[in-house]
Amino acid sequence: MLSKNAQTARLGFKAEEVLTTLPAVTAAFAAYFTKAVKAVVKAPHGKKTDVIVQFADGTSVKIQNKNGDNQRGFSVDRRDGVDLTDSAACRGLIDAVCLKKGGPRPTVASETSLQMVDTCFLGDDATWTPDFITHTQMKDGALQHIAICPMPTFVAALKEEIYAEMVPKRTCVHLSPSIYLQRKGGGKTDKRPDQIQTKWKQGSAVEKLFTSLF
């Protein structure tokens, strides 16, 4: 039986497949960008960009997609805590709270949280930094809704919500009302259950930034 993380990933891959094959999506992108679309193709696996919209004039835009109802938050990043931040205080807080190792819970100021927003949402490889973010909703394998937002606008809105200090709650560390860190987990078969997931909950303030395509 697939873990919840694996099920979510499978649905996300299905949404990406639909984005690259459905004529209605191509038409919606053409209308939004006011350019003829040559093709919509998948980006290499493991990049912050999921699909690339290629235009007839030779230009292109990179898109990160999040799919689903977002009840517990979308996973936007997953890596070892040591690779998440250079802040020793933040690493200590993650160890104490998310990995339940005990010990002191250091205070971590907003500067670290702001840096982590860039790391987790934009990635470490500028070649694959997304230009836009889309949100899709599927039902029975069919696309029901897609909305889009420029990534700089989206990230700026996320940063406006950042707490003055990170807030530990139970086994999570909250950077803002919509962003939190947690242990990945994933069951006995997961090879790296202690990696740290960054989750984003699509609150109403950020949701208003998205333009519905259909």
C-alpha positions as CSV (number, residue, x, y, z in Angstrom):
1,M,0.0,0.0,0.0
2,L,1.3,3.4,-0.9
3,S,2.1,5.9,1.8
4,K,0.2,9.2,1.9
5,N,3.3,11.0,0.6
6,A,3.6,8.5,-2.3
7,Q,-0.1,8.9,-3.2
8,T,0.2,12.7,-3.2
9,A,3.2,12.5,-5.4
10,R,1.4,10.2,-7.9
11,L,-1.5,12.6,-8.1
12,G,1.0,15.5,-8.7
13,F,2.7,13.6,-11.5
14,K,-0.8,12.9,-13.1
15,A,-1.6,16.7,-12.9
16,E,1.7,17.5,-14.7
17,E,0.9,15.0,-17.4
18,V,-2.5,16.7,-17.9
19,L,-0.8,20.1,-18.1
20,T,1.4,18.9,-21.0
21,T,-1.3,17.1,-23.0
22,L,-4.7,18.8,-22.5
23,P,-5.5,21.3,-25.4
24,A,-7.6,23.3,-23.1
25,V,-4.6,24.0,-20.9
26,T,-2.5,25.1,-23.9
27,A,-5.3,27.4,-24.9
28,A,-5.6,28.8,-21.4
29,F,-1.8,29.5,-21.2
30,A,-1.9,31.2,-24.6
31,A,-4.8,33.5,-23.5
32,Y,-3.0,34.3,-20.2
33,F,0.4,35.1,-21.7
34,T,-1.1,36.5,-24.9
35,K,1.3,34.4,-27.0
36,A,0.9,31.5,-29.2
37,V,2.0,28.3,-27.4
38,K,4.2,25.9,-29.3
39,A,4.3,23.2,-26.6
40,V,4.0,22.5,-22.9
41,V,6.7,20.0,-21.7
42,K,7.8,18.4,-18.5
43,A,10.9,19.6,-16.7
44,P,13.5,17.1,-15.6
45,H,12.5,15.3,-12.4
46,G,13.6,16.7,-9.1
47,K,13.7,20.4,-10.2
48,K,11.7,23.2,-8.7
49,T,10.2,23.7,-12.1
50,D,7.6,21.1,-13.1
51,V,6.6,22.1,-16.6
52,I,7.9,24.5,-19.3
53,V,5.6,26.5,-21.5
54,Q,7.3,27.0,-24.9
55,F,6.1,29.9,-27.1
56,A,6.1,30.1,-30.8
57,D,8.3,33.2,-30.7
58,G,11.1,31.1,-29.1
59,T,10.7,32.3,-25.5
60,S,9.5,30.1,-22.6
61,V,8.4,30.3,-19.0
62,K,9.0,27.8,-16.2
63,I,6.1,26.7,-13.9
64,Q,5.9,25.0,-10.6
65,N,2.6,23.2,-10.0
66,K,0.8,22.2,-6.8
67,N,-2.1,19.9,-7.0
68,G,-4.9,19.0,-4.6
69,D,-7.1,20.3,-1.9
70,N,-4.2,21.4,0.4
71,Q,-5.9,20.4,3.7
72,R,-2.6,19.8,5.4
73,G,-0.4,21.8,3.1
74,F,1.6,21.2,-0.1
75,S,5.1,19.8,0.2
76,V,7.4,22.4,-1.4
77,D,10.8,21.1,-0.3
78,R,12.4,18.0,1.2
79,R,16.0,17.7,2.3
80,D,18.3,16.9,5.2
81,G,18.2,19.5,7.9
82,V,21.9,20.2,7.5
83,D,21.2,21.2,3.9
84,L,18.2,23.4,4.7
85,T,19.9,26.2,6.5
86,D,23.4,27.4,7.6
87,S,21.8,28.6,10.9
88,A,23.0,26.4,13.8
89,A,20.1,27.7,15.9
90,C,17.6,26.7,13.3
91,R,19.2,23.2,13.0
92,G,19.0,22.9,16.7
93,L,15.4,23.8,16.8
94,I,14.6,21.3,14.0
95,D,16.4,18.6,15.9
96,A,14.7,19.3,19.1
97,V,11.1,19.7,17.7
98,C,10.8,17.9,14.3
99,L,13.2,15.1,15.1
100,K,12.2,14.9,18.8
101,K,15.8,14.7,20.0
102,G,15.1,16.9,23.0
103,G,17.4,19.6,24.3
104,P,17.1,23.4,24.1
105,R,14.8,25.1,21.6
106,P,16.9,28.1,20.3
107,T,15.2,31.3,19.2
108,V,15.4,31.7,15.4
109,A,14.8,35.2,14.0
110,S,12.9,36.0,10.8
111,E,16.1,36.6,8.7
112,T,16.6,32.8,8.7
113,S,12.9,32.2,7.7
114,L,13.2,34.6,4.8
115,Q,16.2,32.9,3.5
116,M,14.5,29.5,3.8
117,V,11.5,30.8,1.8
118,D,13.9,31.4,-1.1
119,T,15.7,28.1,-0.7
120,C,12.5,26.0,-0.4
121,F,10.3,27.7,-3.0
122,L,12.9,28.9,-5.6
123,G,15.6,26.2,-5.1
124,D,19.3,26.2,-5.3
125,D,19.7,26.0,-9.1
126,A,18.8,29.3,-10.7
127,T,18.5,27.5,-14.1
128,W,15.3,25.9,-12.8
129,T,13.9,28.7,-10.6
130,P,10.2,28.8,-11.6
131,D,8.7,32.0,-13.1
132,F,5.2,31.1,-12.2
133,I,3.3,28.9,-9.8
134,T,0.1,27.1,-10.7
135,H,-2.5,25.3,-8.6
136,T,-4.5,22.5,-10.1
137,Q,-7.5,20.4,-8.8
138,M,-8.3,17.0,-10.3
139,K,-11.3,14.8,-10.0
140,D,-11.4,11.2,-11.3
141,G,-8.3,11.9,-13.4
142,A,-9.8,15.0,-15.1
143,L,-8.6,18.6,-14.6
144,Q,-11.3,20.7,-12.9
145,H,-9.5,23.9,-12.1
146,I,-6.2,25.7,-12.7
147,A,-5.0,29.0,-11.4
148,I,-1.7,30.9,-11.8
149,C,0.4,33.5,-10.1
150,P,3.8,35.1,-10.9
151,M,6.4,33.5,-8.6
152,P,7.9,36.8,-7.5
153,T,4.5,38.1,-6.4
154,F,3.8,34.8,-4.6
155,V,7.1,34.7,-2.8
156,A,6.8,38.4,-1.7
157,A,3.3,37.6,-0.2
158,L,4.8,34.6,1.7
159,K,7.5,36.8,3.1
160,E,5.0,39.4,4.3
161,E,3.5,36.7,6.6
162,I,6.8,35.5,8.2
163,Y,6.8,35.5,12.0
164,A,9.4,37.6,13.9
165,E,10.6,34.3,15.3
166,M,10.0,30.7,14.3
167,V,7.2,29.1,16.4
168,P,7.6,25.5,17.6
169,K,4.3,23.6,18.0
170,R,4.2,19.9,18.9
171,T,6.4,18.3,16.2
172,C,6.4,21.2,13.7
173,V,8.2,24.5,13.4
174,H,6.1,27.3,11.9
175,L,7.7,30.1,9.9
176,S,4.4,31.8,9.3
177,P,0.6,31.0,9.3
178,S,1.1,29.2,6.0
179,I,4.6,27.7,6.1
180,Y,5.9,25.0,8.5
181,L,8.6,22.4,8.8
182,Q,8.0,18.7,9.8
183,R,9.8,15.4,9.7
184,K,9.0,13.6,6.4
185,G,8.3,10.2,7.9
186,G,6.7,7.9,5.2
187,G,6.6,4.5,6.9
188,K,9.0,1.6,7.3
189,T,9.9,1.4,3.6
190,D,11.0,5.1,3.3
191,K,14.8,5.3,3.0
192,R,15.1,8.8,4.4
193,P,12.3,9.4,6.9
194,D,14.2,12.0,8.9
195,Q,14.5,14.5,6.1
196,I,12.7,17.7,6.7
197,Q,9.6,18.7,4.7
198,T,8.6,22.3,4.1
199,K,4.8,22.5,3.8
200,W,2.7,25.4,2.5
201,K,-0.9,25.9,3.3
202,Q,-2.8,27.9,0.8
203,G,-4.4,30.6,3.0
204,S,-7.0,33.0,1.7
205,A,-4.5,35.9,1.6
206,V,-2.2,34.2,-0.8
207,E,-5.0,32.5,-2.7
208,K,-6.3,35.9,-3.8
209,L,-3.1,36.4,-5.8
210,F,-3.9,33.6,-8.2
211,T,-5.7,34.2,-11.5
212,S,-8.1,31.4,-12.5
213,L,-7.4,30.0,-16.0
214,F,-10.5,27.7,-15.9
